[in-house]
Amino acid sequence: MAETPERVLVVIPHPGSAEIWCGGTLARWIQEGAEVHYVVCTDGGRGTDLPGITSEELAAARARELMDVTRILGVDDVVMLNHPDGELEDTSEFRKELVREIRRIRPDTVIVSEPYRMDLTWHRDHRIAGQVALDAVFPYARDHLHFGDLWSNEGLEPHKTGTVLFWGTERPNVFVDISSTLDRKIELVRTRRSQMGGYSEDEVSSFVQDQAREAASEEDSLEYAEAFRRVTFRTT
């Protein structure tokens, strides 16, 4: 994938989810002039095996880490939906929240977690976020009679998004070269102290490099990459 989108919406299940899967891509696109927006679905307050920390303390820590990430990347628009960690549901309310942001931001590309994996070792919130984001893109954000009050009461016109990119997919068909932003991705992943605190800086670097090499292994011309499954929609 050589083209750089103009406006990107990243739908993130938990604070910190995006950086490990698409941090290099986002850093590259922002350097190339893309406008990137974050919508974070949950508070991330339960994703730990560390004793002695409350859900409120963990959520606050992950929120602080998210602000570090967005500062490093240069993302100014961050919307926190604050659903409880582990409790995302495919509901009309959640779908409407994402449709509102799609119509407000008007992205040409939405990035979110893959909802359909054969390997079921995948967080439920990631599955739900991917499915609801896909439905929000098509047909709900496109058609004005879906959530018509967003149009009539909030002035949010329908919008057609051309591309959805799924991270964490087992069936990638798009690869983004992140050789120029690998160091930035390592910096981003290191900010996840609440989850990566048990690893040294060298271990984090090795993990990110190995992941990027594995993603690039399917494309002979690349050394470091991030892999996605691309779904496209007609916008005219």
Secondary structure, 3 states (H helix, E strand, C coil): CCCCCCEEEEEECCCCHHHHHHHHHHHHHHHCCCEEEEEEEECCCCCCCCCCCCHHHHHHHHHHHHHHHHHHHCCCEEEEEEECCCCCCCCHHHHHHHHHHHHHHCCCEEEEECCCCCCCCCCHHHHHHHHHHHHHHHHHCCCCCCCHHHHHCCCCCCCCCCEEEEECCCCCCEEEECHHHHHHHHHHHHCCHHHHCCCCHHHHHHHHHHHHHHHHCCCCCCCCEEEEEEEECCCC
